[in-house]
Amino acid sequence: MKIGKHGENGANKHFAKAKSGGISLIFSQVYFIKEHNIVAPYKIERGKMEYVFELDVSGKVEDVVETLLQLHRASCLDKLGDQTAMITAILQSRLARTSFDKNRFQSVSEKLHMECKAEMVTPLVTNPGHVCITDTNLYFQPLNGYPKPVVQITLHDVRRIYKRRHGLMPLGLEVFCTEDDLCSDIYLKFYDPQDRDDLYFYIATYLEHHVVERTAESYMLQWQRGHLSNYQYLLHLNNLADRSCNDLSQYPVFPWVLHDYCSLELDLSNPETFRDLSKPVGALNKERLERLLTRYQEMPEPKFMYGSHYSSPGYVLFYLVRIAPEYMLCLQNGRFDNADRMFNSIAETWKNCLDGATDFKELIPEFYGDDVSFLVNNLKLDLGKRQGGQMVDDVELPPWAQSPQDFLQKSKDALESNYVSEHLHEWIDLIFGYKQKGSEAVGAYNVFHPLTYEGGVDLNSIEDPDEKVAMLTQILEFGQTPKQLFVTPHPRRITPKTKSSSQTSSYNASTADSPVSPGEESFEDLTEESKTLAWNNIAKLQLHEQYKIHKEAVTGIAVSCNGSSVFTTSQDSTLKMFSKETKMLQRSISFSNMALSSCLLLPGDATVISSSWDNNVYFYSIAFGRCQDTLMGHDDAVSKICWHDNRLYSASWDSTVKVWSGVPAEMTGTRRHQFDMLAELEHDVSVDTISLNAASTLLVSGTREGTVTIWDLTTATVLHQIPCHSGIVCDTAFSPDSRHVLSTGEDGGLNVIDVQTGTLISSMTSDEPQRCFIWDGNTVLSGSQSGELLVWDLLGGKISEKIQGHKGAVTCIWMNEQCSSIITGGKDRQIMFWKLQY
């Protein structure tokens, strides 16, 4: 009702002694929060009364009264939007009148880099102040000096930084000084995205010299190979998807992995013990799902299947009420939830998630951590009395858990179990992956309210400030879907199937639902296992045989399906056919006097195609022993050719890549065949190399000037153009899953590019050009200018092995599908046959 300096109000005094540092407030209603320092539901007193607040610094009374009066005026405005705008103006004015106190620097020699206004984010509270970054430290000075006058972080200690969406806006930045911790060291929210980006860039540049930047893909590779636990991997994915312990509307989300909360013993070897990770919680109960789908079909657009989310501030505090009771009281107007709706029992909560009409919640990381506090009422809170008369106290555990510690340990064992390791990728597809949105989400029964998705509403397009604040509040309280990290199916983890007696475990990387009964393995399984095993042992490559069959450098290698005939092209203008069985040269063919640049075998092993520096592509029939067809398709040398599904792709120094439909002559019975050009992919300079992805929907090209271009073949358009080499791009190839492109160049560089975004996600160098390579997505075997074969570990960012090979550059490399044999060709005119010894 009234605010003023103590002594100015004539109301009834609670304090007899007047002090100069007093502020008097006259109320009609008072909330007592944490009375006697005990956390309990708020107490309310009504009726006119006066309270006097004493300040430690009496000189600040006018300033505080002024601010209180301003805030009071703001709170009396009718419209929520006007209130928010006025409070923002008061805050910005205070920030503008202050600046960072440079006396707080750790050292006098520190150089200031930038200073700006920001807020430190903690759950439910953001604290305004000033951010300052120097050449060695990051500082935050809160206006109110809380929790301490200055928060200081040494840049050298920083391990990870993430840009964050805060309140749906790109304004957040979170800094971690640890690799695997759940909670960060500071979470900042800026008022201007540019300030956030500048600070991020400065710290990221500093980190580049000290820390390897991690992407979802690099974490995925580490997890696949078993270098990261399931818990660590989920933590990293949550971090990359904007989830933070400081933001209850985007708290990290973890899966329910168990289905059994009733047995006396927990059997982790029985698949029935586990929840189906391929379905969202809402789809686990068939009857409930049918009811929800009926409603979904009758609903007007925009449709959604579930009226509540799997992660929201309410759900997080439901689980954490015993350690964060003040947050729940704050969210629920000073009251705890009804005692029967509290987090009373694990089994009850799981049952409600299965049967409840509106309960689809997942878990939080604490269920797989080490701290049991959230399960135990250590604070002796009065959480109410249940209908049966018992008080709400510790959480009731399943019969198989002897204690809260035992419950967490068994939950961790379940999360890291073989079953979960083999199926976790299915849950990742739903929460962070390709089943999060669109038709895949509909098919997976994974459709939530449109407001929960990133970009579901454009707040900037809402002009009415009231409506904007209401919409933002609704979104933040309702729960948000994590940022989408993967747009293609997530690969499964490579899990040991059986512990074999030898050094190497037997690996299984087949699809989860392969129609193979337990105890027998499909041929695909074995092929996948042999590939994994081969690439794990690629450093043990040994030279088996070598033959000098050409007069100049070898430029291409193609091998028949049975492995008996090897075809090679060379700058000596010949195509040669070499028999692996008899170790004899069987044929030597010359089409013109110009160098041949590459060769390939058509399906059926009846025709070899060779590209030539004379601008032509030659089709040679093995059965008839003659050139059946010549494609005169370019104005300069043809540098590389690829074939898939009756289509020929030719790259040339005339700055084009051309796509042709072509059926070889002997397949049609005609002597000559008319080649139709389906597409022309134009470049600025000579194209030296091309490669297709497995499905032939994408093509990557590398040019003379160091540009790598990724093309969408379905539309013949450029997806991404990345200038990533200085000088010629020697070789390019997609990873088996088509998510990445690797390129090597004359500059000695080896670059990995993310296909979806076109970003360069890792870059390594050697001191000489890498002329050609093969890779499995994780490990690279490259042929270098000096003749050595190099094994690169992309995860570790290093060359792990050098193998002596040719006396001169390795110019081409071929590997069979089982990855068991390799052939290389070199400038020394030799072809070398390599075997994997393990």
GUBA-772111 format. One line per field, with one value per residue (C-alpha): residue number from 1; residue in three letters; x, y, z. Coordinates in steps of 0.2 Angstrom, whole numbers, m for minus. Example, Ala and Ser with C-alpha at 12.3 -4.5 7.8 and 13.67 -1.06 7.14 Angstrom:
REM residues 2
n: [1_2]
res: [ala_ser]
x: [62_68]
y: [m22_m5]
z: [39_36]
//
This chain:
REM residues 838
n: [1_2_3_4_5_6_7_8_9_10_11_12_13_14_15_16_17_18_19_20_21_22_23_24_25_26_27_28_29_30_31_32_33_34_35_36_37_38_39_40_41_42_43_44_45_46_47_48_49_50_51_52_53_54_55_56_57_58_59_60_61_62_63_64_65_66_67_68_69_70_71_72_73_74_75_76_77_78_79_80_81_82_83_84_85_86_87_88_89_90_91_92_93_94_95_96_97_98_99_100_101_102_103_104_105_106_107_108_109_110_111_112_113_114_115_116_117_118_119_120_121_122_123_124_125_126_127_128_129_130_131_132_133_134_135_136_137_138_139_140_141_142_143_144_145_146_147_148_149_150_151_152_153_154_155_156_157_158_159_160_161_162_163_164_165_166_167_168_169_170_171_172_173_174_175_176_177_178_179_180_181_182_183_184_185_186_187_188_189_190_191_192_193_194_195_196_197_198_199_200_201_202_203_204_205_206_207_208_209_210_211_212_213_214_215_216_217_218_219_220_221_222_223_224_225_226_227_228_229_230_231_232_233_234_235_236_237_238_239_240_241_242_243_244_245_246_247_248_249_250_251_252_253_254_255_256_257_258_259_260_261_262_263_264_265_266_267_268_269_270_271_272_273_274_275_276_277_278_279_280_281_282_283_284_285_286_287_288_289_290_291_292_293_294_295_296_297_298_299_300_301_302_303_304_305_306_307_308_309_310_311_312_313_314_315_316_317_318_319_320_321_322_323_324_325_326_327_328_329_330_331_332_333_334_335_336_337_338_339_340_341_342_343_344_345_346_347_348_349_350_351_352_353_354_355_356_357_358_359_360_361_362_363_364_365_366_367_368_369_370_371_372_373_374_375_376_377_378_379_380_381_382_383_384_385_386_387_388_389_390_391_392_393_394_395_396_397_398_399_400_401_402_403_404_405_406_407_408_409_410_411_412_413_414_415_416_417_418_419_420_421_422_423_424_425_426_427_428_429_430_431_432_433_434_435_436_437_438_439_440_441_442_443_444_445_446_447_448_449_450_451_452_453_454_455_456_457_458_459_460_461_462_463_464_465_466_467_468_469_470_471_472_473_474_475_476_477_478_479_480_481_482_483_484_485_486_487_488_489_490_491_492_493_494_495_496_497_498_499_500_501_502_503_504_505_506_507_508_509_510_511_512_513_514_515_516_517_518_519_520_521_522_523_524_525_526_527_528_529_530_531_532_533_534_535_536_537_538_539_540_541_542_543_544_545_546_547_548_549_550_551_552_553_554_555_556_557_558_559_560_561_562_563_564_565_566_567_568_569_570_571_572_573_574_575_576_577_578_579_580_581_582_583_584_585_586_587_588_589_590_591_592_593_594_595_596_597_598_599_600_601_602_603_604_605_606_607_608_609_610_611_612_613_614_615_616_617_618_619_620_621_622_623_624_625_626_627_628_629_630_631_632_633_634_635_636_637_638_639_640_641_642_643_644_645_646_647_648_649_650_651_652_653_654_655_656_657_658_659_660_661_662_663_664_665_666_667_668_669_670_671_672_673_674_675_676_677_678_679_680_681_682_683_684_685_686_687_688_689_690_691_692_693_694_695_696_697_698_699_700_701_702_703_704_705_706_707_708_709_710_711_712_713_714_715_716_717_718_719_720_721_722_723_724_725_726_727_728_729_730_731_732_733_734_735_736_737_738_739_740_741_742_743_744_745_746_747_748_749_750_751_752_753_754_755_756_757_758_759_760_761_762_763_764_765_766_767_768_769_770_771_772_773_774_775_776_777_778_779_780_781_782_783_784_785_786_787_788_789_790_791_792_793_794_795_796_797_798_799_800_801_802_803_804_805_806_807_808_809_810_811_812_813_814_815_816_817_818_819_820_821_822_823_824_825_826_827_828_829_830_831_832_833_834_835_836_837_838]
res: [met_lys_ile_gly_lys_his_gly_glu_asn_gly_ala_asn_lys_his_phe_ala_lys_ala_lys_ser_gly_gly_ile_ser_leu_ile_phe_ser_gln_val_tyr_phe_ile_lys_glu_his_asn_ile_val_ala_pro_tyr_lys_ile_glu_arg_gly_lys_met_glu_tyr_val_phe_glu_leu_asp_val_ser_gly_lys_val_glu_asp_val_val_glu_thr_leu_leu_gln_leu_his_arg_ala_ser_cys_leu_asp_lys_leu_gly_asp_gln_thr_ala_met_ile_thr_ala_ile_leu_gln_ser_arg_leu_ala_arg_thr_ser_phe_asp_lys_asn_arg_phe_gln_ser_val_ser_glu_lys_leu_his_met_glu_cys_lys_ala_glu_met_val_thr_pro_leu_val_thr_asn_pro_gly_his_val_cys_ile_thr_asp_thr_asn_leu_tyr_phe_gln_pro_leu_asn_gly_tyr_pro_lys_pro_val_val_gln_ile_thr_leu_his_asp_val_arg_arg_ile_tyr_lys_arg_arg_his_gly_leu_met_pro_leu_gly_leu_glu_val_phe_cys_thr_glu_asp_asp_leu_cys_ser_asp_ile_tyr_leu_lys_phe_tyr_asp_pro_gln_asp_arg_asp_asp_leu_tyr_phe_tyr_ile_ala_thr_tyr_leu_glu_his_his_val_val_glu_arg_thr_ala_glu_ser_tyr_met_leu_gln_trp_gln_arg_gly_his_leu_ser_asn_tyr_gln_tyr_leu_leu_his_leu_asn_asn_leu_ala_asp_arg_ser_cys_asn_asp_leu_ser_gln_tyr_pro_val_phe_pro_trp_val_leu_his_asp_tyr_cys_ser_leu_glu_leu_asp_leu_ser_asn_pro_glu_thr_phe_arg_asp_leu_ser_lys_pro_val_gly_ala_leu_asn_lys_glu_arg_leu_glu_arg_leu_leu_thr_arg_tyr_gln_glu_met_pro_glu_pro_lys_phe_met_tyr_gly_ser_his_tyr_ser_ser_pro_gly_tyr_val_leu_phe_tyr_leu_val_arg_ile_ala_pro_glu_tyr_met_leu_cys_leu_gln_asn_gly_arg_phe_asp_asn_ala_asp_arg_met_phe_asn_ser_ile_ala_glu_thr_trp_lys_asn_cys_leu_asp_gly_ala_thr_asp_phe_lys_glu_leu_ile_pro_glu_phe_tyr_gly_asp_asp_val_ser_phe_leu_val_asn_asn_leu_lys_leu_asp_leu_gly_lys_arg_gln_gly_gly_gln_met_val_asp_asp_val_glu_leu_pro_pro_trp_ala_gln_ser_pro_gln_asp_phe_leu_gln_lys_ser_lys_asp_ala_leu_glu_ser_asn_tyr_val_ser_glu_his_leu_his_glu_trp_ile_asp_leu_ile_phe_gly_tyr_lys_gln_lys_gly_ser_glu_ala_val_gly_ala_tyr_asn_val_phe_his_pro_leu_thr_tyr_glu_gly_gly_val_asp_leu_asn_ser_ile_glu_asp_pro_asp_glu_lys_val_ala_met_leu_thr_gln_ile_leu_glu_phe_gly_gln_thr_pro_lys_gln_leu_phe_val_thr_pro_his_pro_arg_arg_ile_thr_pro_lys_thr_lys_ser_ser_ser_gln_thr_ser_ser_tyr_asn_ala_ser_thr_ala_asp_ser_pro_val_ser_pro_gly_glu_glu_ser_phe_glu_asp_leu_thr_glu_glu_ser_lys_thr_leu_ala_trp_asn_asn_ile_ala_lys_leu_gln_leu_his_glu_gln_tyr_lys_ile_his_lys_glu_ala_val_thr_gly_ile_ala_val_ser_cys_asn_gly_ser_ser_val_phe_thr_thr_ser_gln_asp_ser_thr_leu_lys_met_phe_ser_lys_glu_thr_lys_met_leu_gln_arg_ser_ile_ser_phe_ser_asn_met_ala_leu_ser_ser_cys_leu_leu_leu_pro_gly_asp_ala_thr_val_ile_ser_ser_ser_trp_asp_asn_asn_val_tyr_phe_tyr_ser_ile_ala_phe_gly_arg_cys_gln_asp_thr_leu_met_gly_his_asp_asp_ala_val_ser_lys_ile_cys_trp_his_asp_asn_arg_leu_tyr_ser_ala_ser_trp_asp_ser_thr_val_lys_val_trp_ser_gly_val_pro_ala_glu_met_thr_gly_thr_arg_arg_his_gln_phe_asp_met_leu_ala_glu_leu_glu_his_asp_val_ser_val_asp_thr_ile_ser_leu_asn_ala_ala_ser_thr_leu_leu_val_ser_gly_thr_arg_glu_gly_thr_val_thr_ile_trp_asp_leu_thr_thr_ala_thr_val_leu_his_gln_ile_pro_cys_his_ser_gly_ile_val_cys_asp_thr_ala_phe_ser_pro_asp_ser_arg_his_val_leu_ser_thr_gly_glu_asp_gly_gly_leu_asn_val_ile_asp_val_gln_thr_gly_thr_leu_ile_ser_ser_met_thr_ser_asp_glu_pro_gln_arg_cys_phe_ile_trp_asp_gly_asn_thr_val_leu_ser_gly_ser_gln_ser_gly_glu_leu_leu_val_trp_asp_leu_leu_gly_gly_lys_ile_ser_glu_lys_ile_gln_gly_his_lys_gly_ala_val_thr_cys_ile_trp_met_asn_glu_gln_cys_ser_ser_ile_ile_thr_gly_gly_lys_asp_arg_gln_ile_met_phe_trp_lys_leu_gln_tyr]
x: [0_14_33_45_59_56_48_39_24_12_7_7_26_32_49_50_67_69_85_91_94_76_63_45_32_13_4_m13_m6_11_18_31_43_55_50_63_74_63_57_38_23_21_11_m1_m7_m20_m25_m16_2_19_36_52_68_85_99_117_122_111_117_108_90_85_91_82_66_67_69_55_43_47_45_29_22_27_18_2_0_m14_m6_7_17_18_24_38_43_44_54_66_68_72_85_93_94_103_115_119_124_136_151_163_175_192_199_192_205_216_232_237_244_228_222_203_196_177_164_145_129_122_113_119_106_101_85_70_81_92_104_109_127_142_152_171_183_202_216_216_200_181_172_154_150_132_123_117_134_125_131_148_154_163_162_179_184_201_201_214_202_188_184_168_157_139_128_111_93_86_68_68_80_99_106_113_131_136_154_161_178_175_173_159_150_131_132_141_153_142_127_126_111_115_104_111_115_130_138_135_143_158_161_159_170_184_183_182_197_206_201_206_224_220_205_197_180_167_152_138_146_163_154_144_160_167_152_150_167_165_176_161_148_129_128_142_135_117_125_135_119_109_122_123_104_103_98_105_103_102_86_71_62_76_83_93_82_86_76_66_76_68_51_52_50_41_52_63_78_83_88_98_100_82_75_58_66_68_57_55_67_60_44_40_33_16_16_21_3_m6_m24_m20_m11_m27_m37_m24_m24_m43_m42_m27_m37_m52_m42_m40_m23_m11_m13_m3_m4_1_m6_9_28_41_51_45_49_35_41_59_54_42_58_69_56_67_82_75_58_60_59_43_35_40_32_16_12_19_12_18_8_m6_2_m4_2_20_35_31_36_47_35_19_27_32_14_7_18_11_m7_m10_m21_m9_8_22_37_54_68_82_101_100_92_109_121_129_119_104_98_83_76_78_69_85_78_64_51_33_27_9_m1_m7_m25_m20_m14_5_16_26_44_58_54_48_60_57_59_75_84_91_94_94_113_108_94_106_119_107_99_117_120_104_109_126_119_121_102_102_118_110_94_99_101_82_78_90_81_65_72_87_86_76_60_58_49_39_32_44_38_20_25_34_19_30_20_19_11_18_23_36_47_61_53_36_31_40_39_45_30_18_16_4_17_4_1_20_23_9_15_33_27_16_30_43_31_24_41_52_58_78_86_87_105_103_93_96_95_107_119_119_133_146_143_153_142_152_168_179_195_206_212_199_180_168_158_140_134_119_102_93_78_87_76_89_85_97_112_114_122_117_129_127_132_148_152_149_160_174_174_174_188_198_197_202_217_221_238_244_244_257_264_260_266_271_272_279_267_266_279_272_262_247_231_216_212_197_195_182_170_179_195_204_206_214_212_223_225_241_248_257_240_237_223_230_222_232_228_230_230_243_252_253_248_234_230_236_225_228_214_224_242_236_236_222_216_204_195_180_171_152_141_143_161_159_164_178_177_192_193_207_216_210_193_185_178_181_170_180_171_181_172_174_191_188_182_163_159_167_159_166_158_171_181_197_204_192_200_188_173_160_146_130_113_116_122_140_147_162_173_184_197_184_176_161_155_142_129_125_112_121_117_133_132_132_117_106_113_117_134_134_124_117_122_110_117_105_114_129_137_146_162_173_189_196_188_201_191_173_164_147_138_131_114_120_109_124_141_156_169_186_194_211_209_205_186_176_157_143_129_112_110_91_90_108_110_124_121_138_154_168_185_196_212_226_230_223_210_218_204_186_174_158_158_148_133_134_135_153_164_183_195_214_224_241_243_244_227_214_197_181_165_148_136_120_127_143_154_172_171_189_205_222_238_253_269_266_251_240_236_222_213_200_190_176_170_182_199_208_221_229_243_256_267_283_275_270_253_247_234_224_214_201_194_212_216_233_243_243_254_266_268_282_275_280_296_286_269_254_242_227_220_207_199_187_170_175_190_202_213_220_229_239_246_261_271_284_274_270_254_256_244_242_235_228_237_228]
y: [0_12_12_25_29_24_38_45_34_37_19_7_3_m15_m8_5_10_21_18_29_14_8_6_5_m4_m5_m20_m28_m45_m54_m70_m78_m88_m100_m94_m98_m104_m119_m124_m126_m120_m101_m94_m79_m65_m53_m35_m19_m20_m11_m19_m10_m17_m12_m9_m13_3_17_28_17_20_33_22_7_16_23_6_m2_12_9_m9_m6_5_m9_m22_m11_m10_m20_m29_m42_m36_m18_m25_m34_m20_m8_m20_m22_m3_m1_m15_m9_9_2_m9_7_17_4_m6_m20_m16_m18_m19_m37_m43_m57_m49_m31_m37_m44_m37_m33_m40_m36_m31_m32_m34_m51_m62_m77_m91_m102_m113_m101_m85_m75_m63_m47_m40_m37_m50_m46_m57_m54_m64_m76_m75_m74_m64_m60_m47_m48_m31_m37_m46_m63_m77_m68_m51_m59_m76_m79_m93_m96_m99_m112_m123_m122_m139_m136_m121_m122_m109_m110_m106_m97_m93_m98_m85_m88_m78_m92_m97_m111_m115_m131_m134_m153_m166_m176_m166_m164_m146_m132_m119_m104_m101_m83_m76_m60_m46_m46_m62_m53_m51_m69_m74_m63_m70_m88_m85_m78_m92_m105_m98_m99_m117_m122_m121_m132_m143_m153_m147_m161_m163_m175_m185_m186_m191_m204_m212_m213_m221_m233_m240_m241_m226_m217_m225_m224_m212_m201_m201_m196_m182_m175_m177_m167_m154_m152_m151_m136_m146_m138_m141_m122_m122_m132_m129_m138_m150_m165_m180_m198_m214_m226_m242_m254_m262_m272_m263_m278_m293_m297_m300_m289_m300_m289_m304_m306_m294_m294_m284_m269_m256_m255_m241_m240_m232_m216_m218_m213_m228_m241_m245_m252_m248_m230_m227_m232_m220_m206_m210_m210_m192_m188_m193_m182_m167_m152_m146_m144_m161_m169_m186_m181_m166_m166_m167_m180_m166_m150_m139_m147_m165_m161_m153_m168_m179_m166_m160_m168_m158_m143_m140_m121_m122_m132_m120_m106_m114_m119_m103_m108_m125_m143_m154_m165_m179_m193_m184_m183_m193_m207_m223_m228_m242_m231_m217_m230_m237_m220_m217_m233_m230_m212_m202_m188_m194_m197_m192_m199_m198_m186_m190_m191_m208_m214_m204_m206_m194_m203_m186_m184_m201_m197_m184_m178_m161_m168_m159_m159_m165_m170_m185_m197_m204_m220_m209_m211_m196_m193_m197_m206_m213_m231_m242_m258_m274_m278_m263_m265_m246_m230_m233_m250_m243_m231_m244_m256_m242_m238_m257_m257_m242_m249_m267_m275_m274_m255_m253_m263_m253_m235_m229_m232_m220_m207_m207_m202_m189_m181_m189_m192_m198_m182_m172_m175_m191_m202_m195_m199_m216_m218_m211_m197_m181_m168_m151_m139_m127_m139_m139_m127_m115_m121_m102_m86_m75_m60_m61_m59_m40_m39_m39_m47_m62_m63_m65_m77_m88_m88_m93_m107_m114_m113_m122_m135_m142_m141_m155_m155_m148_m161_m167_m181_m182_m200_m216_m216_m231_m244_m247_m260_m272_m288_m302_m316_m315_m325_m334_m325_m307_m299_m300_m305_m289_m288_m273_m280_m271_m273_m282_m294_m310_m322_m333_m332_m343_m341_m327_m320_m318_m299_m300_m309_m297_m282_m291_m295_m277_m270_m282_m278_m259_m261_m271_m260_m255_m274_m273_m283_m283_m300_m298_m284_m283_m270_m271_m253_m241_m226_m222_m233_m222_m234_m252_m262_m281_m294_m300_m317_m307_m317_m303_m286_m272_m257_m241_m230_m214_m226_m226_m244_m254_m271_m286_m296_m314_m315_m334_m337_m320_m317_m302_m308_m293_m275_m263_m246_m234_m219_m213_m202_m207_m216_m208_m221_m237_m247_m264_m264_m276_m293_m291_m291_m273_m262_m243_m232_m213_m204_m188_m188_m182_m199_m213_m231_m246_m262_m279_m292_m306_m299_m292_m275_m258_m258_m240_m223_m208_m192_m181_m168_m154_m158_m173_m184_m186_m199_m209_m218_m229_m234_m241_m239_m221_m215_m200_m192_m178_m167_m154_m144_m139_m150_m167_m175_m188_m200_m214_m228_m246_m255_m262_m281_m278_m271_m281_m265_m261_m243_m235_m217_m209_m197_m183_m182_m168_m156_m150_m135_m129_m114_m124_m141_m156_m168_m181_m186_m199_m206_m210_m228_m224_m212_m198_m187_m184_m175_m167_m159_m146_m140_m125_m134_m133_m148_m147_m159_m161_m167_m178_m179_m161_m158_m144_m139_m143_m136_m128_m129_m121_m132_m136_m125_m133_m148_m160_m177_m188_m188_m201_m202_m212_m228_m219_m204_m192_m186_m183_m185_m176_m176_m163_m158_m147_m163_m159_m172_m164_m171_m162_m164_m168_m161_m144_m142_m138_m143_m154_m159_m155_m164_m162_m172_m165_m172_m174_m189_m194_m207_m216_m228_m226_m233_m217_m218_m224_m219_m228_m215_m217_m203_m194_m203_m220_m224_m230_m220_m225_m210_m211_m198_m198_m196_m184_m192_m203_m220_m230_m228_m243_m244_m246_m239_m231_m215_m208_m220_m215_m227_m239_m253_m263_m278_m278_m289_m277_m292_m287_m271_m267_m251_m243_m231_m219_m233_m242_m256_m264_m271_m284_m282_m294_m291_m302_m303]
z: [0_4_3_11_22_40_50_36_37_52_53_68_71_74_78_92_89_73_64_50_38_39_25_30_20_23_17_17_14_19_14_26_17_25_43_56_42_39_21_22_13_13_27_23_35_30_37_37_44_43_42_43_34_40_28_32_22_28_14_1_8_m5_m19_m13_m9_m27_m35_m24_m29_m48_m46_m37_m51_m63_m53_m53_m72_m79_m93_m91_m106_m99_m83_m91_m102_m87_m76_m91_m93_m74_m75_m91_m83_m68_m79_m89_m74_m68_m76_m71_m57_m65_m47_m47_m60_m54_m61_m65_m82_m88_m105_m106_m122_m120_m108_m109_m99_m96_m83_m74_m76_m61_m60_m59_m56_m68_m60_m70_m70_m80_m90_m93_m103_m103_m111_m96_m87_m89_m75_m70_m58_m52_m48_m31_m26_m25_m24_m22_m28_m43_m52_m60_m72_m78_m97_m96_m85_m98_m107_m116_m121_m128_m136_m128_m133_m117_m117_m136_m140_m146_m131_m119_m116_m104_m99_m92_m84_m84_m97_m90_m76_m76_m70_m78_m70_m76_m88_m95_m104_m115_m120_m138_m148_m155_m138_m135_m152_m149_m132_m138_m153_m141_m129_m144_m152_m136_m134_m151_m145_m130_m132_m146_m151_m150_m161_m159_m173_m164_m148_m158_m165_m147_m140_m154_m151_m132_m127_m119_m107_m111_m97_m103_m121_m116_m105_m120_m132_m119_m118_m137_m138_m127_m111_m95_m76_m74_m85_m79_m95_m104_m91_m97_m101_m98_m102_m92_m96_m84_m85_m69_m53_m44_m43_m28_m40_m55_m69_m82_m93_m97_m111_m103_m88_m100_m107_m126_m131_m148_m142_m133_m115_m122_m134_m122_m117_m132_m126_m120_m137_m146_m137_m140_m159_m160_m153_m164_m180_m175_m170_m182_m187_m179_m173_m158_m149_m132_m122_m110_m113_m107_m99_m91_m75_m66_m69_m65_m48_m45_m45_m35_m22_m8_m13_m21_m11_m13_m32_m31_m18_m30_m45_m35_m27_m10_m9_m11_m23_m16_m5_m16_m32_m25_m30_m17_m25_m40_m45_m43_m54_m68_m67_m69_m84_m92_m88_m84_m96_m97_m89_m102_m92_m95_m81_m76_m75_m56_m58_m65_m54_m37_m26_m17_m9_m21_m15_4_15_23_26_36_25_29_12_18_23_10_9_19_33_31_29_13_18_8_m9_m9_m18_m29_m19_m28_m21_m3_m1_m11_m15_m21_m32_m40_m43_m51_m62_m68_m71_m81_m91_m96_m99_m116_m119_m117_m127_m141_m141_m135_m153_m155_m140_m147_m164_m154_m143_m152_m170_m186_m178_m168_m182_m198_m205_m195_m179_m184_m188_m172_m162_m156_m160_m146_m145_m159_m146_m139_m154_m159_m171_m167_m164_m169_m154_m164_m175_m160_m159_m143_m128_m117_m129_m131_m112_m110_m125_m118_m101_m108_m118_m104_m92_m104_m109_m124_m136_m137_m152_m166_m167_m180_m196_m202_m192_m177_m179_m166_m154_m158_m143_m139_m143_m135_m126_m137_m130_m142_m140_m151_m146_m158_m164_m169_m179_m187_m187_m171_m178_m190_m193_m186_m171_m156_m158_m176_m186_m203_m217_m215_m197_m201_m215_m203_m190_m202_m208_m190_m185_m201_m198_m180_m186_m201_m194_m196_m215_m223_m240_m249_m267_m279_m298_m310_m325_m332_m339_m330_m314_m311_m310_m307_m300_m303_m298_m303_m290_m287_m285_m299_m312_m308_m321_m320_m330_m331_m338_m350_m360_m357_m348_m342_m336_m323_m316_m298_m299_m312_m307_m326_m336_m348_m358_m362_m372_m379_m384_m389_m385_m371_m352_m344_m328_m320_m323_m316_m319_m323_m313_m321_m324_m343_m346_m340_m342_m343_m343_m353_m355_m373_m367_m370_m359_m367_m364_m366_m368_m359_m368_m386_m382_m390_m387_m388_m386_m384_m376_m382_m368_m363_m369_m359_m350_m340_m323_m314_m317_m306_m311_m302_m307_m326_m324_m328_m319_m327_m320_m331_m332_m343_m326_m327_m320_m331_m328_m342_m344_m352_m355_m362_m379_m376_m364_m378_m392_m402_m408_m402_m389_m388_m372_m365_m354_m339_m329_m330_m314_m317_m308_m309_m312_m317_m307_m302_m292_m288_m277_m274_m258_m256_m262_m276_m271_m267_m276_m270_m281_m278_m289_m294_m283_m267_m266_m261_m267_m261_m274_m273_m288_m287_m291_m298_m286_m274_m256_m250_m257_m245_m249_m238_m246_m253_m270_m279_m270_m273_m267_m259_m252_m242_m225_m227_m218_m230_m215_m218_m233_m231_m243_m245_m254_m261_m245_m234_m226_m222_m219_m212_m218_m211_m226_m218_m213_m224_m209_m208_m192_m191_m200_m199_m208_m213_m220_m238_m250_m247_m265_m261_m247_m241_m224_m214_m206_m191_m197_m213_m223_m235_m248_m247_m259_m252_m255_m237_m231_m216_m204_m196_m180_m183_m165_m158_m171_m175_m187_m178_m190_m205_m217_m229_m247_m264_m270_m275_m273_m269_m283_m281_m268_m269_m255_m256_m248_m234_m230_m230_m245_m252_m268_m271_m287_m287_m297_m296_m309_m297_m290_m273_m265_m246_m233_m215_m203_m186]
//
